[in-house]
Structure formats: C-alpha cells, structure tokens
C-alpha cells in the first residue's frame, strides 16, 4: 500500500530560539505569534501555551 503524498496548503517557516535561562526566549516567541496573528498568519499563543513543559511550570 502506497503512502499518500503530503501537500502543504499554507506557507511554512520554522523558527528556533536558543539562549540562556530567563533571557526572553518565551517573551520573543509570544511576540512573534502575536504579530503573526495580527497579520492573519497564525494563532496567538500565551506564555502558558508556550511553556507547557513540566520543568518550566515548576520553575514558575
């Protein structure tokens, strides 16, 4: 059985952030999603949605 061909229906851009602890990576990511949401290109994400890892929640 052949696999179905995956087709992208919208433009795609992956962005990675690297930095020290508490240097604004989450703030930057939230700002990027807010800007894209205003332009209609994405859904805005809150800090809680971005920092969903248990170790991040434990740190506060």
Secondary structure, DSSP 8 states (H G I E B T S, - for coil): ---------S----------TTSSHHHHHHHHHHHHHHTTSS----HHHH--SHHHHHH-
